[in-house]
Amino acid sequence: MKLSQKIAIGYIRARINIMALVSPSKAAAIAFRLFCTPHRSVRKKIPPIFEKGEKLTFEIEGLTVKGMRWNDPCQVKVLIIHGFESSSLNFDRYIVPLIRKGYEVVAFDAPAHGRSGGKSVNLPMYTKMLQQVVILFGPFQSFIAHSFGGLALSHLLEITEHTSETKAVLIAPATETTSAIDSFFHFLQLNSSIRSAFDELIIQLGGFPASYYSIRRAMKKIKAKVLWIHDEEDEVTSIKDALQVKEDLHKHIIFVITKGLGHRRIYKENKVVKTVMEFL
């Protein structure tokens, strides 16, 4: 970590913890805003395949959401869902193989990501955006999702009509929101009074506690065939949470555990791409 980053983090930590002495609820609001705000963007040259796609746009809650579509129209449609601080650009190596299989491919950037508008995103917002994508450009028979996108997909499937023939690929999904919050608070070293107010704020905003935003919980209502790929050394979305789902012995989930690929390299690995293509 660069010195400038350490200084910035130290400043944020101090600001929030000092605010908590006066008002834990205001400190929690600052922390929540920070938790939902991406602080880095994808910086890569636009892959050639993105020069060939059809540009798509729609509005939701005053925000412009942008995406791409390839190979329209086709009978089988695949929706690609990226993770936090990522974008659809990172999934370029999936698009060509999917097109070769004769699939229509759709990929959107979440609010506050890629070319879409906004400064922050939370799970209800991302799920609502995906619902709109399904309404406007679906129905979709298959899905590929990474990290936070996997959590959003599970909540989308929970409330969207689908069948046991639907296929969903979860790559290093953010299985439990409580785990993400735990990591966030540990990283910033925020005190317990802020956490209590933070948890209460989540209930106020969405009507549910943080534990509700869980793939393990949502999976009980999902019929789709699921390919779940997770790495033992994932430093962002703990494999411990994934293994708890594995222990539930869902017959419709195939687990593939890798080693040494971490959280971001995993979905770009050739063997993983091949496994996903074979599943779809």
N, C-alpha and C positions, 0 to 999 in steps of 0.2 A: 504494500500500500504506500502511495506517495505521501510525502510530508504534508502537502496541501490538503489531501484527503483526510489525513489524521486530524489536522487542525479543524477542518470543517465538521467532522464527526464529533470532535470534542466540544465544539461550540454548540452544536445541536443538542448533544447530551446535556450540557450544562443548562441550556435555555429551557429544555423541557423539565428537567428535574427541579430547577428554581421555580418555574411556573407552578409545579405541583405543590410547593409549599404554600402557595396562595390559593390555587384552585386546581385540584386534581382533574376535574372535568375539562377545564380549558387545556391542561397539559395533555390529556388523553385525545382531545380534538386535534391538537397539533401532531401528536404521534400518529393518529389514524390517517391524517392527510399525508404524512410522510410515508406511511406503510403502503398507501395506494398510489403513490407517485413514482413512476419509473425515473431513474436517475442516469440511465445511459441508454443510448439508442444504437441501432444496428448501423454500423459503418462498413459497408461493403459495396463493391461495384455492382450495379444492377445486372443480374444474370440475364443472358440473351433471351431465355424463355419468357421473361417478363416484358420483353419488347414485342412479343408476338401475341400476348393475351388480350382479351377484351376488357377494357376498364369498366368497373362497376362502382356506383355511388348511391348512397341513400342517406337520409337524415333520421336521427333518433335523439330525442331529448335535446334538440338544438345543436347537436354535433354532426359533422359530416364524416361518414364512415366510408372508407375506400377499399376496394378490392379488385380482384382479377378473376376472369373466367377463361378456360380453355376448352376447346373441343365441344362446343355447344352446337346443336343439341345431341345428347346421347341418352340412352335408356338408363344407364347406371351413373349416378352422380356421387362424387367424393368431395367432402368438405375438409379442408386443412385448417387447423386451429393452433395458432402459435402460443407461446408462453409469455410470462412477464419479462419486460425489457427485451423483447424479441420482435420479430415481424414475419410476415409471410415470405419475405425474401430468403429467409434461412431454409426454406423447404424446396428450393429450386430443384434439387436432385431427385425429388419424388415426382415432380410434375411430368417430366418426359416419359418415365416408365408407366405412369398411370394413363397417359394419353395413348401410349403404344398398346395398352391393354384394352383400349376402346372406351375409356371412361371420360366423362365430363368432369373437370376439376375446377373447384371454386375455392378461393382463399381471400380472406379479409384481414385487414389490420385492425386490432382492437382499438377502442378509444385511447388516446394518449400514446399510441404506438404507430410506427411507420408513417404512412401518409394520412392517417386518420386524425381528426381533430380531438381536442381535449387535453387536459393536463394530468388527469388521474383516472384510475379505473378500479372498480371493485368487482367481486364475484356476481352480485345481482345485476350490475350494469352489463358485464360481459355476457352473462346468460341471456339477458333481455336482447342484446345486440344479435346474438346467435339465433334467437327465436325469430327475429325479423329477417335474418338471412334465409332461414328455412322457409318462411312465408313467401319471400320474394323470389328466391332462386331454387328452392327445393322442389319436391322432397329429395332427401339424400339417403342413399342406401349404405354408404360407408363414410367413416370419419377417421381422420388421423389427428391426434392431439398430443402436444408436449407440455409438460410442467403445469403451470397455472391453467393452460388451455385444456388439460385433461380434467381438472376439477370442474371447469366450466362445462365441458362436454357431458360429464356425468350428471350435472344438474339439468342440462338441456334434455338429455334422454329421459330423465325422470319425469319430465312434464310434457314431453313430446311423443306423439303416437309413433310407435315403431314395433317391429316384430322380432322374432328369434332369428330371422334371416339378415337383420341389420348387422353390420360389422363395425366395430369400434376399436381403433388402435390407441392405446394409452402408452406413451413413452415417457418414463420418469415423471409420472403425474404427481402433482401436489396433493397428496392423499388426504391430509388433515389440515384444515385451516388453523387449528389450535397449535399444531407443530410449527407452522410458519410464524405465528405470532410469538411463540416461545423463542424461536431463533432471533426474531427481530428485537425482542426485549433484552435478550442475552447480549446481542451484538452492541446495542446502544447502552446497556447497563442502566436501564430505567427502573425506578423503584416500584414496589408492590402496590402502592396507593394508585399509581397511574394505571397499572394493569387492571385493577378492579373497575376503575372508571372507563377504561378502554373497552372492557368486556360489556359493560352496561351500555356504552355508546353503540356497539354493534347491534345489540337488541333493539335499541331505540330506532336505529336507521333501517334495519331489515326485518324486525319482528321475531328474530330467532337468535339464540346464542351462537357463539363461534363454532361450537361442537356440531351444530346442524350442517354447517358447510363442510361436508365430509363425503369423500367417495365411498368409504366403507358403508356409511349409512344409506347413501343414494343407490348403491349397487343392489340392494335388496329389492329395488323396484325396476331394475333394468333387465330387459329381456335379451338384448343384443349379444351376439357372439363377441367376446372381448379378447384381444391380444394385448397383454400387459408386459412391457419390457422395462426392466429396471436394473440399474447397476449397483453392485455391492458397495462401491466407493462413491456413491452419489453424495456430494457435499451440500446439496441444496434441499432436495426432497428425500428425506431419510428412507432407506430401505426397510427400516423397522416398521413403519406404517404400512408399507406394501405387503410385508410378510404377515401382518395381522389380517389383511384381506385374504391372503393366500390360505391362511388357517381356517377361514370360514368355509372353504371347500365348495366354492361356487362351481357348478359343472359347466357353466358357459364361459369361464375364463381360462385362457391358456397363459401361463406365466413363463417368461424367458428371463433368466437372471444372468447378467453379464458381469465381467470383472475388469476394472481398469479403464472404463470409458467415461466415468464421471457423469455429470448432469448435462453438459452442453455438447460434448463430443458424441454422445451415444446416438442421437438421431441422425447424425451425419456419417456414421460408420457404414461402410459398404455392406457388411454382413447383416446389419440391422435393417438397412433399406431393402435388401434381398428378402429377409424374413417377412417384412411388412408386405412386400409385393406378393409373396407366395400366399400369405394369409388372405389378402384381398382378392 
